[in-house]
C-alpha cells in the first residue's frame, strides 16, 4: 500500500484504446493535459485511492527474460527520459490494444500518469500510473439557452473508482520493480494482469499468507464441508484464523497438529495441499512469516454462515474458534425426521 499525502501529478495524458475484434481503433493525444485547480484536486485522489489499501504487490514477468517485458521497458523509458513521455504513452496503448483478443474486451479511455512523491514502505519515489476507464455513467447537465435553463444527459467518468489501474514504482527490490494493481472489473482479469502487464505476485510474506489462506478456504469447501458438514467447516476456518493471529510465523507441520484432531483429517489436508499446489501452480512454503494485513483482509472472505432449507441462517463468529463446538449442537429428531441445531446462550444481543 502507498501513502499519497505528498503525492502530485507531473505529467498526464489521455488516449482511447479500441478493440481489434470489433474494428474500433485507437485514438491518440499528442499533448499532455493542463489541469485547472478543481479538476486536479479531484483527479489526484481518484487515481491513487485504490492503492492506499492494496496489500499485495507484483513484479514484472516474462517467459524468457524480464527485460523483454513491454511495460517494464516502457516504464524504464519514461523514468529515464523526460522527453519520451508522450510517445511512450502511445506505445503503451498500442500494446494494450494488441491484448484485446476477445470481443468481450471493452474499449475505453487510457490515462497515463507520472506521479511524484509516492510513499511506499518509508521510501519516497516517483511512479508511473496506467489506468483504463471502461464504464461511463449518465449525468444531467444543465445549461442556459434563450434566457431559459434546459437539461440534457451526458456520459462521463465516475469519480468513485477506476475500472483498471496499475502503479509502477520507480523502486526495486531483489525481485525487480514494484508494481501495484487494481481491477474492479474482474471478468477479464487475465487480460489486464497476465497479458497486458505480465506480472506475478512478489515472493514475500503477503503472497505466502495469501496462498495458504486460499488453500484452507478451498479445503474447507471441498473436503471438510463435504465430509463433515457446515459446522465443522466453520470451526476449521475459525481455528485457521486464530492460528494466524496467534503466530508471527506459520509452520505447516505445527499448523496441522494444532488445527486437526483426527489423523485422517491431517492426511486429507496434506494430500489436498499437493493437489492445490499443482492446480494453482504455486508452492506452499513449509514455514513463512505471517502478513497481518493479508489475514485481516482475507478473513472477510471466509463464509461462516450455516444456511438451512427452512429459511434460517446461523452466523458464526470467525474470531471465536471454540464457540461452534461449545455452544452449538447438531442432532436428529426422530419424530420430525429432521436435523436440528441447538444453540446455547445467556443473553440475546
C-alpha positions as CSV (number, residue, x, y, z in Angstrom):
1,X,0.0,0.0,0.0
2,X,1.1,3.6,-0.6
3,X,0.7,7.0,1.1
4,X,-0.4,9.8,-1.1
5,X,-0.4,12.8,1.2
6,X,2.7,14.3,-0.5
7,X,1.9,13.0,-4.0
8,X,1.5,15.1,-7.1
9,X,0.9,14.7,-10.8
10,X,3.8,15.9,-13.0
11,X,2.5,14.5,-16.4
12,X,-0.9,13.3,-17.5
13,X,-2.2,12.3,-20.9
14,X,-5.4,10.7,-22.2
15,X,-5.7,8.3,-25.2
16,X,-8.5,5.9,-26.3
17,X,-8.0,2.2,-26.9
18,X,-10.1,0.2,-29.3
19,X,-10.7,-3.5,-29.9
20,X,-9.3,-5.2,-32.9
21,X,-12.2,-7.7,-32.8
22,X,-14.9,-5.1,-33.5
23,X,-13.0,-2.7,-35.7
24,X,-12.7,0.1,-33.2
25,X,-9.4,2.0,-33.5
26,X,-7.1,3.7,-31.1
27,X,-7.1,7.5,-30.8
28,X,-4.1,9.3,-29.5
29,X,-3.4,12.6,-27.9
30,X,-0.2,14.5,-28.8
31,X,-0.1,16.8,-25.8
32,X,-0.3,16.4,-22.0
33,X,-3.2,17.7,-20.1
34,X,-3.0,21.1,-18.3
35,X,-5.4,20.9,-15.3
36,X,-7.4,23.6,-13.7
37,X,-7.3,23.5,-9.9
38,X,-10.7,21.9,-9.5
39,X,-10.0,19.1,-11.9
40,X,-6.6,18.4,-10.5
41,X,-7.9,18.3,-6.9
42,X,-10.5,15.7,-8.0
43,X,-8.2,13.7,-10.2
44,X,-5.3,13.0,-7.9
45,X,-7.1,11.2,-5.1
46,X,-9.4,9.5,-7.7
47,X,-6.4,7.8,-9.3
48,X,-4.4,6.9,-6.2
49,X,-7.2,5.9,-3.8
50,X,-7.2,2.2,-4.9
51,X,-3.6,1.7,-4.0
52,X,-3.9,3.0,-0.4
53,X,-5.5,-0.3,0.6
54,X,-3.7,-2.7,-1.7
55,X,-1.8,-5.3,0.3
56,X,0.0,-7.5,-2.2
57,X,2.5,-6.2,-4.7
58,X,3.6,-7.7,-8.1
59,X,6.8,-8.0,-10.1
60,X,7.2,-8.0,-13.9
61,X,7.4,-11.4,-15.5
62,X,8.4,-12.8,-18.9
63,X,8.9,-16.4,-20.1
64,X,12.4,-15.7,-21.3
65,X,13.8,-12.6,-19.8
66,X,12.0,-10.0,-17.7
67,X,14.0,-7.3,-19.5
68,X,11.8,-8.2,-22.5
69,X,8.6,-7.3,-20.7
70,X,7.0,-4.5,-22.7
71,X,5.5,-2.5,-19.8
72,X,8.7,-2.9,-17.8
73,X,10.7,-1.4,-20.7
74,X,8.2,1.4,-21.3
75,X,8.3,2.4,-17.6
76,X,12.1,2.4,-17.8
77,X,12.0,4.8,-20.7
78,X,9.6,7.2,-19.0
79,X,11.6,7.2,-15.8
80,X,14.8,7.9,-17.6
81,X,13.8,10.2,-20.5
82,X,11.7,13.3,-19.7
83,X,11.0,13.9,-23.4
84,X,9.8,10.4,-24.2
85,X,6.5,10.5,-22.1
86,X,4.0,11.3,-24.9
87,X,5.4,8.8,-27.5
88,X,5.9,6.1,-24.9
89,X,2.4,6.5,-23.5
90,X,1.1,6.0,-27.1
91,X,3.1,2.8,-27.3
92,X,1.6,1.6,-24.1
93,X,-1.9,2.0,-25.6
94,X,-0.8,0.1,-28.7
95,X,0.4,-2.8,-26.5
96,X,-2.9,-2.8,-24.6
97,X,-4.8,-2.9,-28.0
98,X,-2.8,-6.0,-29.0
99,X,-4.1,-7.8,-25.9
100,X,-7.8,-7.4,-27.0
101,X,-8.1,-11.0,-28.1
102,X,-11.8,-11.2,-27.4
103,X,-14.8,-9.3,-28.5
104,X,-15.7,-9.1,-24.7
105,X,-12.7,-6.8,-24.1
106,X,-14.1,-3.2,-23.6
107,X,-12.9,-0.1,-25.3
108,X,-12.2,2.9,-23.2
109,X,-10.1,5.9,-22.1
110,X,-6.5,5.2,-21.1
111,X,-4.8,7.6,-18.7
112,X,-1.1,7.5,-18.5
113,X,0.2,9.5,-15.5
114,X,3.6,10.3,-14.0
115,X,3.4,10.8,-10.2
116,X,5.9,12.4,-7.8
117,X,6.1,12.0,-4.0
118,X,4.6,8.5,-3.7
119,X,5.5,7.0,-0.3
120,X,5.9,3.2,-0.1
121,X,7.4,1.4,2.9
122,X,9.0,4.6,4.3
123,X,10.6,5.4,0.9
124,X,9.5,8.3,-1.4
125,X,9.6,7.7,-5.1
126,X,8.0,8.7,-8.4
127,X,5.7,6.2,-10.1
128,X,4.0,5.6,-13.5
129,X,0.3,5.0,-13.4
130,X,-1.7,3.4,-16.2
131,X,-5.5,3.5,-15.9
132,X,-8.2,2.2,-18.2
133,X,-11.7,3.7,-17.9
134,X,-14.2,1.2,-19.3
135,X,-17.6,2.3,-17.9
136,X,-19.1,5.7,-18.0
137,X,-22.1,6.9,-16.1
138,X,-25.0,9.1,-17.2
139,X,-25.3,12.5,-15.6
140,X,-27.5,15.6,-16.1
141,X,-26.0,18.7,-17.5
142,X,-28.0,22.0,-17.1
143,X,-27.4,24.9,-19.5
144,X,-28.7,28.3,-20.3
145,X,-30.3,29.0,-23.7
146,X,-32.5,31.9,-24.7
147,X,-32.8,33.1,-21.1
148,X,-34.1,29.7,-20.0
149,X,-32.4,26.8,-18.4
150,X,-32.6,23.4,-20.0
151,X,-31.2,20.0,-19.2
152,X,-29.5,17.2,-21.2
153,X,-28.0,13.8,-20.4
154,X,-24.3,13.3,-20.9
155,X,-21.9,10.4,-20.2
156,X,-18.8,10.9,-18.1
157,X,-16.3,9.2,-15.8
158,X,-17.4,8.4,-12.3
159,X,-15.0,9.8,-9.7
160,X,-15.8,7.0,-7.3
161,X,-13.4,4.3,-8.6
162,X,-11.2,3.4,-11.6
163,X,-12.0,0.3,-13.6
164,X,-8.5,-0.9,-14.0
165,X,-5.2,0.6,-12.9
166,X,-1.6,-0.1,-12.1
167,X,1.1,1.9,-10.3
168,X,4.6,1.1,-11.3
169,X,7.0,2.4,-8.7
170,X,10.5,3.6,-9.6
171,X,11.7,1.4,-6.8
172,X,13.3,-2.0,-7.0
173,X,13.9,-4.9,-4.6
174,X,15.7,-8.2,-5.1
175,X,12.8,-9.4,-7.4
176,X,12.6,-6.3,-9.5
177,X,10.5,-3.2,-9.9
178,X,7.5,-3.0,-7.6
179,X,4.0,-3.0,-9.2
180,X,0.6,-2.5,-7.6
181,X,-2.6,-3.3,-9.5
182,X,-6.3,-2.7,-9.0
183,X,-9.1,-4.2,-11.1
184,X,-12.8,-3.6,-10.3
185,X,-14.0,-5.5,-13.4
186,X,-12.7,-9.0,-12.8
187,X,-14.5,-10.6,-15.8
188,X,-11.2,-10.2,-17.8
189,X,-8.6,-10.3,-15.1
190,X,-6.1,-12.3,-17.2
191,X,-6.3,-9.7,-19.9
192,X,-5.0,-6.9,-17.6
193,X,-2.6,-8.7,-15.2
194,X,-1.2,-11.6,-17.3
195,X,-1.4,-10.4,-20.9
196,X,-1.0,-6.6,-20.7
197,X,1.1,-6.1,-17.6
198,X,2.5,-9.7,-17.5
199,X,3.1,-9.5,-13.7
200,X,3.3,-12.1,-10.9
201,X,2.9,-11.8,-7.2
202,X,6.0,-11.0,-5.2
203,X,7.6,-13.9,-3.4
204,X,7.0,-12.4,0.1
205,X,5.1,-12.9,3.3
206,X,2.0,-11.3,1.7
207,X,1.9,-13.9,-1.1
208,X,2.7,-16.9,1.2
209,X,0.0,-15.9,3.6
210,X,-2.5,-15.4,0.7
211,X,-1.7,-18.7,-0.8
212,X,-2.1,-20.6,2.5
213,X,-5.4,-19.0,3.4
214,X,-6.7,-19.7,-0.1
215,X,-5.6,-23.3,0.4
216,X,-7.5,-23.5,3.7
217,X,-10.6,-21.9,2.2
218,X,-10.8,-24.3,-0.7
219,X,-10.1,-27.3,1.6
220,X,-12.9,-26.2,3.9
221,X,-15.3,-26.1,0.9
222,X,-14.3,-29.2,-1.0
223,X,-13.3,-31.6,1.8
224,X,-14.5,-30.5,5.3
225,X,-17.9,-29.4,4.3
226,X,-18.5,-32.4,2.1
227,X,-17.3,-35.0,4.6
228,X,-18.2,-33.4,8.0
229,X,-20.8,-30.6,7.4
230,X,-21.0,-26.9,7.7
231,X,-20.4,-26.7,11.5
232,X,-17.1,-28.5,11.2
233,X,-16.2,-26.3,8.2
234,X,-16.8,-23.1,10.2
235,X,-14.8,-24.5,13.1
236,X,-11.9,-25.3,10.9
237,X,-11.9,-21.8,9.3
238,X,-12.1,-20.1,12.8
239,X,-9.2,-22.2,14.0
240,X,-7.2,-21.3,10.9
241,X,-7.7,-17.6,11.5
242,X,-6.9,-18.0,15.2
243,X,-3.6,-19.8,14.4
244,X,-2.6,-17.0,12.1
245,X,-3.5,-14.3,14.7
246,X,-1.5,-16.1,17.4
247,X,1.6,-16.8,15.4
248,X,4.1,-14.5,13.7
249,X,5.5,-17.4,11.8
250,X,3.4,-20.3,10.4
251,X,5.0,-23.7,10.3
252,X,2.9,-26.1,8.3
253,X,3.5,-29.2,10.4
254,X,2.6,-27.3,13.6
255,X,-0.5,-25.8,12.0
256,X,-1.7,-29.3,11.0
257,X,-1.1,-30.7,14.5
258,X,-2.9,-27.8,16.3
259,X,-5.8,-27.4,14.0
260,X,-6.8,-31.0,13.2
261,X,-7.6,-33.6,15.9
262,X,-8.2,-36.7,13.6
263,X,-5.3,-38.3,11.8
264,X,-7.4,-38.8,8.7
265,X,-8.1,-35.1,8.5
266,X,-4.3,-34.4,8.7
267,X,-3.7,-36.8,5.9
268,X,-6.5,-35.4,3.8
269,X,-5.1,-31.9,4.2
270,X,-1.6,-32.9,3.2
271,X,-3.0,-34.7,0.1
272,X,-5.1,-31.7,-0.8
273,X,-2.2,-29.3,-0.3
274,X,-0.2,-31.2,-3.0
275,X,-3.2,-31.1,-5.4
276,X,-3.8,-27.4,-4.7
277,X,-0.1,-26.6,-5.5
278,X,-0.3,-28.5,-8.8
279,X,-3.6,-27.0,-9.9
280,X,-2.8,-23.4,-8.9
281,X,0.9,-23.6,-9.9
282,X,2.0,-22.3,-6.5
283,X,4.4,-23.5,-3.9
284,X,3.2,-23.6,-0.3
285,X,6.2,-23.0,1.8
286,X,6.7,-25.2,4.9
287,X,7.4,-22.1,7.0
288,X,6.7,-18.4,6.4
289,X,6.1,-15.1,8.1
290,X,2.5,-14.1,8.6
291,X,1.3,-10.9,6.9
292,X,-1.3,-9.4,9.3
293,X,-2.8,-7.1,6.7
294,X,-3.5,-10.1,4.4
295,X,-5.1,-12.1,7.3
296,X,-7.3,-9.2,8.1
297,X,-8.4,-8.8,4.5
298,X,-8.8,-12.4,3.7
299,X,-10.8,-13.4,6.7
300,X,-13.6,-11.2,5.5
301,X,-14.0,-13.6,2.5
302,X,-14.4,-16.6,4.8
303,X,-18.1,-17.6,4.8
304,X,-19.2,-18.6,8.3
305,X,-22.9,-19.0,7.8
306,X,-24.9,-22.2,8.1
307,X,-27.8,-21.9,5.7
308,X,-30.7,-24.2,6.3
309,X,-33.5,-25.2,3.9
310,X,-36.0,-23.9,6.5
311,X,-35.1,-20.2,5.7
312,X,-32.9,-19.9,8.8
313,X,-29.3,-18.9,8.9
314,X,-26.8,-19.4,11.7
315,X,-23.8,-17.0,11.5
316,X,-20.7,-17.9,13.5
317,X,-18.0,-15.6,14.6
318,X,-14.8,-16.2,12.7
319,X,-12.8,-14.8,15.6
320,X,-14.2,-17.3,18.1
321,X,-12.9,-20.8,17.2
322,X,-14.3,-22.6,20.2
323,X,-17.9,-21.2,20.1
324,X,-19.1,-23.6,17.5
325,X,-18.1,-26.7,19.4
326,X,-19.1,-25.4,22.9
327,X,-22.4,-23.7,22.2
328,X,-23.8,-25.3,19.1
329,X,-25.1,-28.9,19.0
330,X,-26.3,-30.8,15.9
331,X,-28.8,-33.6,16.2
332,X,-31.6,-35.5,14.5
333,X,-35.2,-35.5,15.6
334,X,-36.8,-38.9,15.0
335,X,-40.4,-37.6,15.3
336,X,-40.0,-34.8,12.8
337,X,-37.5,-36.8,10.7
338,X,-35.4,-33.6,10.5
339,X,-31.9,-32.5,11.5
340,X,-31.6,-29.7,14.1
341,X,-29.2,-27.3,15.8
342,X,-29.3,-26.5,19.5
343,X,-27.8,-23.1,20.4
344,X,-26.8,-22.2,24.0
345,X,-26.6,-18.6,25.2
346,X,-27.0,-16.4,28.2
347,X,-28.3,-13.1,26.8
348,X,-29.8,-12.1,23.5
349,X,-27.8,-9.3,21.9
